[in-house]
Structures are given as C-alpha cells and as structure tokens.
Amino acid sequence: MRKIVIIGLSIAGSIAFAAKNKPAKTLEECFQAALKRSEKVGVQDELLVQTKEGKTQAIGGLFPTISGTATYLHQPSPAELSATSPADQNTVKLSADQPLFRGLREFATIRQKDAQVGMQKFALQDAARQLFYDTTTAYYNVLALESDKNNYLNEIDVNNKRLKELQNFLRIGRSRLSEVLTQKANISSLEAQLMNTRGQLENAKEILAFLTGLDRDLILQDTGDMSDDSKPLPYYLAKIEDRPDIKTAAESVHIYDEGISIAFGQHLPSIDLIGDYYPVKPGTQAQQNVNWDVQLVLSMPIFEGGVIQSQVRQATSVERQYELQLSQVRRSAEQEVRQFYDNFAADKTQVQKLDETVDLSKRNYEAELQDYRNGLVTNLDVLQAITTWQDAERASAHQKFVMKLDHTKLEAAAAQRKEIFISSTRVDTKRGNN
C-alpha cells in the first residue's frame, strides 16, 4: 500500500512538474492557433480560392474555344442522289471560335473579378480581426482571473497571519474571542470568493481552449507593451482606412461600378471569328476538297423592349447602395475606435487612482496595525484596513489587464495589429497587408 501511495505521489509530482515547465504562450501564439482552428476564417479562405478561380475563368473568356465533333449518319438515299447524298455519311470537324469584341464587357468583367478577389482578401482579414477580438478577450480574461485568484490567496495569507496574532493575543488576554471569530469569518468569506473566482477562471480557460485548441491549463505569458499608449485619438482615427472591413466595402463599390459597364456594354455589337476544319467530310470529291471555312459574325442588338437600359439603371442604383454601405462602415469603424479609445483612457485614469489607493491603504493598514498593538483601535478597524488594502490591490491588478485588453482592441480597430493581415490560412499565416 505504501508503494502505491509513493508511486501515485511520484506520478502526480511528474505531472505538476511537466505542467509547470510547459512553454508559456503569448497572445500572438494563441491567435495563430485560433486562426488554424477557426471555421469562419477557413470558410473565408475557401471563398477566396473560389473567387480567384472565377477571375481565371473570366480571363479564359478572352481566348478562343476549340471543339471537335464526329458524326455518323445513315439514311436511305435515292439512286440519283447517291453521289451527293450517300446513305452513309461520316463527318469529323474541328471548330474554333475567337471572340473579337463584346462591347468591352469582357474587360469590365475581368476588372470586376479582380475587385472581387481583393474584396475577398479583405473579408478574410476582417474575419481574422473579429477572431483577434475574441481571442484577445479570452486571453486577458484568463490573465485577469489568474491575478484575482493569486490576490485572494495573498489576502487569505495576510488574514491568516493576522488570525495567528489575534490568537496569541487571546491567550495573554489582550484580545477578545469575538475578534478571533470575526477574523475567521472574514477568512471564510474570502475563501468562498476564491472558489467563485476559480470557477470563473475555469470557464475562461475553457473559452480560450475552445478558440485555440490548446491545452486549457497552458501558461500564458503577458507581453502587452504599453510604451506607445500616449498616442492621441486623431492618430487612431487617421488609420481606419486601412481596416479590412472598410477596404471590403470599398472593393464592393468598385465591383458594382464595373457592373454598370457590363450592363451598358450590351448596347454595343458583338463580333466573333469562327472557323471550321473538316478532316472527314461527306459528299462528292469536289465537296470533300473544300475542307475548311471561316466566318466573321457581327451581332447588333436593335431593340429589346428597354431591358438593357433598365439593367443599366439598376446597376447604377446598386452602386449607390454600396457607396452608402461604405459610408456606414466608415462611421461604424470610427465609432468603434472612439469607444475603445475612451475605454482605454478611462482605464489609464482608473489604474493611476487604484495604484494611489493601494499605496495609501497599505500605509493605513500598517498604521492601524501599530495602533492596535498600542491599544488605540479595535480589531475591526484593522480588519477594515486589511480589506480596503487588499481590495485595492486586487482591483488595480485586474484593471491593468482590462487596460491592456482595451489597448489591444484599440490597436486592432485602428488596423495597427499586423497579426490580422493574413493572406491565407493554408500557408503558415503569412503576414503583411496583401
């Protein structure tokens, strides 16, 4: 039995040692893992592949089409027509059709497809931006709750030391039993809050693991750099044109602007060069010697009941619709940047005040403790001083992670986080504004 216990402790110790020595994950590493796992980003990536193929197909429309046909025909043939119309006829034909002019619609279509590829690239990056928001929130939630947990443990430790001091005072008659019981009740309350925080922490870890696919007990390394947090609001507002959602909306306007050219091009004629070659051809020897032909076909729309002009007006209206949507996206982006900036500015002020509160409340606790030992105040005064100090300590540490979260989101909202500018998830998430 003793060997089993020793083996069990050894295994548990090995597991704890392995967990403790896992490499810590940064926010960037967590986001890269989330990119590879996200179905939404993957769907946008597949749409990008499909859009690129659409552009290839549009370009292919400029080149000739070549087809081959072979037919065998058997028919009853009168004797007098047997030379020109034999009963058995074999035909082998190669045909080529080269479009020469389509009212310039073909080039407008290629430009439209090119804009669609650009739009889909930006849509992929916008999906990455939304995922970055989610991953960042989950990441800093875990760090903030880890900080809360550690601060509760520290507060419980401080109160336990105070309890031991009160118990010693009780034995020599310098403290009352009610003071000891009050201290124990406070510790019990803190332990209950610690349990609640641990539950929240487990939920936060689960969300981060769901997004990234990484181990839920991984160690996080906070690398948030606040050295550039002094940039003014106009700096961030000036960057919003680089946001993927604004670029997506701008490309949509371009797409439907080309739609007007495509619709108007139907007014213009179409010209095709068509050629046929007959390796095998039925008929007389003279007919068989004529084994090729070339046609120049001109097709001109004359009247279609006003349908084409209606399509032009419709395309113009659609373009105006997407111009309005672009304006709406710009205003929404500006509002988001302002909101994150205001949150960040408020966070900075709050952190400064909380740091002041921590310093003052700690000094107050030390003074109250000394006064208690001199018999000038009661234990309730000391307990209140401990609670105020530790609450401020916990709030300050927590708010610093909230500030980093809002700062990181502000950077992403102003297109200042290079992680979101991915070109594809098929490659190891190349970076760069493509």
C-alpha positions in Angstrom: 0.0 0.0 0.0 2.8 2.4 0.8 4.5 1.7 -2.5 1.2 2.5 -4.3 1.0 5.8 -2.5 4.6 6.7 -3.3 4.1 5.8 -6.9 0.9 7.9 -7.0 2.7 10.9 -5.5 5.6 10.4 -7.9 3.2 10.5 -10.9 1.3 13.5 -9.6 4.6 15.3 -9.0 5.8 14.5 -12.5 2.5 15.8 -14.0 2.8 19.0 -11.9 6.4 19.4 -12.9 5.6 19.0 -16.6 2.7 21.5 -16.4 4.9 24.0 -14.6 7.6 23.7 -17.2 5.4 24.0 -20.3 6.5 26.9 -22.5 4.3 29.9 -21.9 2.1 31.1 -24.7 1.9 34.7 -25.8 -1.2 36.4 -27.2 0.3 36.1 -30.7 0.9 32.4 -30.4 -2.7 31.9 -29.1 -4.1 33.9 -32.0 -2.1 31.9 -34.6 -3.5 28.7 -33.1 -7.0 30.2 -33.2 -6.5 31.1 -36.9 -5.8 27.5 -37.8 -8.8 26.2 -35.9 -11.4 28.8 -36.8 -14.1 27.6 -39.2 -15.2 31.1 -40.0 -11.8 32.1 -41.2 -11.4 28.8 -43.1 -14.7 29.5 -44.9 -13.5 32.9 -46.0 -10.3 31.3 -47.1 -12.2 28.9 -49.3 -14.3 31.7 -50.7 -11.0 33.5 -51.6 -9.9 30.4 -53.6 -13.3 30.2 -55.4 -13.1 33.9 -56.2 -9.6 33.6 -57.7 -10.9 30.7 -59.9 -13.7 33.0 -61.0 -11.2 35.5 -62.2 -9.3 32.8 -64.1 -12.5 31.8 -65.8 -13.2 35.4 -66.8 -9.7 35.7 -68.3 -10.3 32.4 -70.2 -13.2 34.0 -72.0 -10.8 36.2 -74.0 -9.2 33.1 -75.6 -10.6 31.0 -78.4 -12.7 27.9 -77.8 -11.7 24.9 -79.9 -14.0 21.8 -80.1 -14.1 18.7 -82.1 -17.1 16.7 -83.3 -17.5 13.4 -85.2 -20.8 12.2 -86.5 -22.0 9.1 -88.4 -25.3 9.4 -90.4 -27.2 6.6 -92.1 -30.1 7.4 -94.3 -32.0 5.9 -97.3 -30.7 7.7 -100.4 -32.3 7.7 -103.8 -30.1 6.3 -106.5 -29.9 9.6 -108.4 -28.6 11.4 -105.3 -26.2 8.8 -104.1 -23.2 10.8 -105.2 -24.1 14.0 -103.4 -26.1 12.5 -100.5 -24.8 9.0 -99.8 -26.6 6.6 -97.4 -23.6 6.5 -95.0 -22.0 9.8 -94.1 -19.1 10.3 -91.8 -18.2 13.8 -90.7 -15.2 14.9 -88.5 -15.0 18.6 -87.7 -12.7 20.9 -85.7 -14.3 24.3 -84.8 -12.6 27.4 -83.3 -14.5 30.5 -82.0 -12.4 33.6 -81.2 -14.4 36.4 -79.6 -13.2 39.7 -81.0 -15.5 42.3 -79.4 -18.2 42.0 -76.7 -18.9 45.7 -76.2 -15.9 45.8 -73.8 -18.0 43.8 -71.3 -15.3 41.1 -71.1 -12.7 43.5 -69.8 -15.2 45.1 -67.4 -15.9 41.5 -66.1 -12.2 40.8 -65.6 -11.8 44.1 -63.6 -14.9 43.2 -61.6 -13.5 39.7 -60.8 -10.2 41.3 -59.8 -12.0 43.6 -57.4 -13.9 40.6 -56.1 -10.6 38.8 -55.3 -9.4 42.0 -53.5 -12.7 42.2 -51.6 -12.5 38.6 -50.5 -8.9 39.0 -49.3 -10.1 41.9 -47.1 -13.1 39.8 -46.0 -10.6 37.1 -44.9 -8.7 39.7 -42.9 -11.8 41.1 -41.4 -12.8 37.6 -40.2 -9.3 37.4 -38.7 -9.9 40.8 -37.0 -13.1 39.6 -35.3 -11.3 36.4 -34.2 -8.5 38.5 -32.8 -11.0 40.4 -30.7 -12.4 37.1 -29.3 -9.0 35.6 -28.7 -7.7 38.7 -27.0 -10.8 39.0 -24.7 -10.4 35.3 -23.7 -6.7 35.6 -23.2 -6.8 38.7 -20.9 -9.8 37.3 -19.1 -7.7 34.3 -18.1 -4.8 36.5 -17.0 -7.1 38.9 -15.1 -8.8 36.0 -13.2 -5.5 34.3 -12.5 -4.4 37.6 -11.0 -7.6 37.8 -8.9 -7.0 34.2 -7.7 -3.5 35.0 -6.6 -4.5 38.2 -4.9 -7.3 36.3 -3.0 -4.7 33.7 -1.9 -2.4 36.6 -0.8 -5.2 38.3 1.1 -6.1 35.0 2.8 -2.5 34.6 3.8 -2.4 38.1 5.2 -5.6 37.4 7.2 -4.3 34.1 8.4 -1.2 35.8 9.8 -3.5 38.3 11.5 -5.5 35.5 12.9 -2.4 33.9 14.4 -1.5 37.2 16.0 -5.1 37.6 17.5 -5.0 34.0 18.8 -1.7 34.8 20.6 -3.2 38.0 22.0 -6.3 36.0 23.1 -4.1 33.6 25.1 -2.5 36.5 27.0 -5.8 38.4 27.4 -5.1 41.2 25.0 -7.8 40.1 22.5 -11.4 39.0 22.8 -12.8 35.8 21.4 -15.2 37.8 19.2 -12.3 39.4 17.4 -10.8 35.9 16.6 -14.2 34.7 15.4 -14.7 37.8 13.2 -11.3 37.2 11.7 -12.1 33.6 11.0 -15.4 34.6 9.4 -13.6 37.1 7.1 -11.2 34.4 6.0 -14.1 32.0 5.3 -15.8 34.7 3.2 -12.5 35.3 1.3 -12.2 31.5 0.6 -15.8 31.5 -0.8 -14.9 34.4 -3.1 -11.7 32.5 -4.1 -13.8 29.4 -5.0 -16.1 31.6 -7.1 -13.1 33.2 -8.9 -11.6 29.8 -9.6 -14.9 28.7 -11.2 -14.8 31.8 -13.4 -11.2 31.1 -14.2 -12.0 27.6 -15.3 -14.8 28.9 -17.6 -12.4 31.5 -19.1 -9.8 28.8 -19.7 -12.4 26.7 -21.4 -13.3 29.5 -23.8 -9.6 30.1 -24.7 -9.1 26.4 -25.2 -12.2 26.3 -27.5 -10.9 29.2 -29.6 -7.3 28.0 -29.8 -7.4 24.2 -29.4 -4.6 24.5 -27.0 -4.4 22.8 -23.5 -6.8 24.5 -21.1 -4.1 24.6 -18.4 -1.5 26.2 -20.5 0.6 29.0 -19.0 0.1 32.5 -20.5 2.9 35.0 -20.9 1.7 38.6 -20.8 3.8 40.5 -23.4 1.4 43.5 -23.6 3.6 46.6 -24.4 2.1 49.8 -23.1 5.0 52.0 -24.1 3.1 53.6 -27.0 -0.1 54.2 -25.1 0.2 58.0 -25.3 -0.9 58.3 -29.0 -3.9 60.7 -29.3 -7.3 59.8 -30.7 -6.6 61.5 -34.2 -3.7 59.2 -34.7 -6.0 56.1 -34.5 -8.8 57.8 -36.5 -6.4 58.5 -39.3 -5.7 54.8 -39.6 -9.2 53.4 -40.1 -9.0 53.5 -43.9 -6.6 50.5 -43.5 -9.2 48.4 -41.8 -10.2 45.3 -43.7 -13.9 46.0 -43.3 -13.6 49.4 -44.9 -11.5 48.0 -47.7 -14.0 45.3 -48.3 -16.8 47.8 -48.6 -14.7 50.0 -50.9 -14.0 47.0 -53.2 -17.7 46.3 -53.3 -18.3 49.8 -54.7 -15.7 49.0 -57.3 -17.3 45.7 -58.2 -20.7 47.3 -58.8 -19.2 50.2 -60.6 -17.9 47.7 -63.2 -21.4 46.2 -63.2 -22.6 49.4 -64.9 -20.0 49.0 -67.7 -21.1 45.4 -68.1 -24.8 46.3 -68.4 -24.1 49.2 -70.8 -21.9 47.0 -73.0 -25.0 45.1 -74.1 -25.9 48.1 -76.2 -22.8 47.5 -78.3 -22.3 44.9 -81.1 -20.5 41.5 -80.6 -18.0 40.3 -83.2 -16.8 36.7 -83.4 -14.4 34.9 -85.8 -15.5 31.3 -86.3 -13.5 28.7 -88.3 -14.2 25.1 -89.1 -11.8 22.4 -90.5 -13.1 19.0 -91.8 -10.6 16.2 -91.9 -13.5 13.9 -93.0 -16.5 15.2 -94.9 -19.3 13.5 -96.9 -20.3 14.4 -100.4 -18.6 14.4 -103.8 -14.9 14.6 -104.3 -15.3 18.3 -105.1 -17.2 18.9 -101.9 -14.6 17.0 -99.9 -11.9 19.1 -101.3 -13.5 22.2 -99.6 -12.4 21.2 -96.1 -12.4 24.5 -94.2 -14.4 27.7 -93.8 -14.1 31.0 -91.9 -16.9 33.3 -90.7 -16.9 36.8 -89.3 -20.1 37.1 -87.3 -21.5 40.6 -86.3 -24.4 40.7 -83.9 -26.0 44.0 -83.1 -28.9 44.5 -80.6 -31.5 46.8 -82.0 -34.4 46.7 -79.7 -35.1 44.5 -76.6 -38.0 46.4 -75.0 -35.9 48.7 -72.9 -34.5 45.8 -70.9 -30.8 46.8 -71.3 -31.3 50.4 -70.3 -33.3 49.2 -67.3 -30.4 46.9 -66.3 -28.0 50.0 -66.6 -30.2 52.0 -64.2 -30.4 49.0 -61.9 -26.7 48.6 -61.8 -26.3 52.3 -61.1 -28.7 52.1 -58.2 -26.8 49.1 -56.8 -23.5 51.0 -57.0 -25.1 53.9 -55.0 -26.4 51.4 -52.5 -22.9 50.1 -51.8 -21.5 53.6 -51.6 -24.0 54.2 -48.8 -22.9 51.0 -47.1 -19.3 52.1 -47.4 -20.2 55.3 -45.6 -22.0 53.3 -42.9 -19.0 51.0 -42.4 -16.7 54.1 -42.1 -18.9 55.7 -39.4 -19.2 52.4 -37.5 -15.4 52.0 -37.6 -14.9 55.5 -36.3 -17.4 54.9 -33.5 -15.6 51.6 -32.6 -12.2 53.3 -32.4 -13.6 56.2 -30.3 -15.3 53.7 -28.0 -12.1 51.7 -27.5 -10.1 54.8 -27.0 -12.5 56.2 -24.4 -12.4 52.9 -22.6 -8.6 52.8 -22.7 -8.3 56.5 -21.5 -10.7 55.7 -18.6 -8.7 52.5 -17.8 -5.5 54.5 -17.5 -7.0 57.0 -15.1 -8.6 54.3 -13.1 -5.3 52.4 -12.8 -3.5 55.5 -11.7 -6.1 56.1 -8.9 -6.1 52.5 -7.9 -2.3 52.5 -7.6 -2.6 55.5 -5.3 -5.3 53.8 -3.3 -3.1 50.7 -2.9 -0.2 52.8 -1.6 -2.4 54.8 0.8 -4.4 51.9 2.1 -1.3 49.8 2.7 0.2 52.6 4.7 -3.1 53.0 6.6 -3.2 49.2 7.3 0.3 49.4 8.8 -0.6 52.4 10.9 -3.8 50.7 12.1 -1.9 47.6 13.0 0.6 49.5 15.0 -2.3 51.4 16.8 -4.0 48.1 17.6 -0.8 46.8 19.2 -0.7 50.0 21.2 -4.4 49.6 22.2 -5.6 52.6 20.3 -8.0 50.9 17.9 -10.1 47.8 17.7 -9.6 44.7 15.5 -12.5 45.8 13.3 -10.5 48.9 12.4 -7.5 46.7 11.4 -9.8 44.2 9.5 -11.3 47.1 7.6 -7.9 48.4 6.7 -6.8 44.9 5.5 -9.9 44.6 3.3 -9.5 48.1 1.8 -5.8 47.5 1.0 -6.3 44.0 -0.5 -9.4 45.0 -2.4 -7.5 47.9 -4.0 -4.6 45.6 -4.7 -6.8 43.1 -6.5 -8.8 45.8 -8.4 -5.6 47.5 -9.5 -4.1 44.3 -10.8 -7.3 43.3 -12.5 -7.8 46.7 -14.1 -4.3 46.7 -15.6 -5.3 43.6 -17.6 -8.6 45.3 -18.7 -6.5 48.3 -19.8 -4.2 46.0 -21.9 -7.3 44.4 -23.4 -8.8 47.7 -24.4 -5.5 49.0 -25.7 -5.0 45.8 -27.8 -8.5 46.1 -29.2 -7.9 49.8 -30.0 -4.9 48.9 -32.0 -6.8 46.2 -33.9 -9.7 48.6 -34.5 -7.3 51.1 -36.0 -5.6 48.4 -38.1 -2.4 48.6 -36.1 -2.1 44.9 -35.3 -0.1 43.1 -38.0 -1.5 39.7 -37.0 -4.8 40.3 -38.6 -3.4 41.0 -42.1 -3.2 37.4 -43.1 -3.1 36.3 -46.8 -4.3 32.7 -46.2 -4.6 30.1 -43.5 -3.4 27.5 -46.0 0.1 28.8 -45.6 1.5 29.3 -42.1 -0.4 32.6 -41.9 1.8 34.9 -43.9 1.7 38.4 -42.6 1.5 41.6 -44.5 -1.2 43.7 -46.0 -1.9 41.8 -49.2 
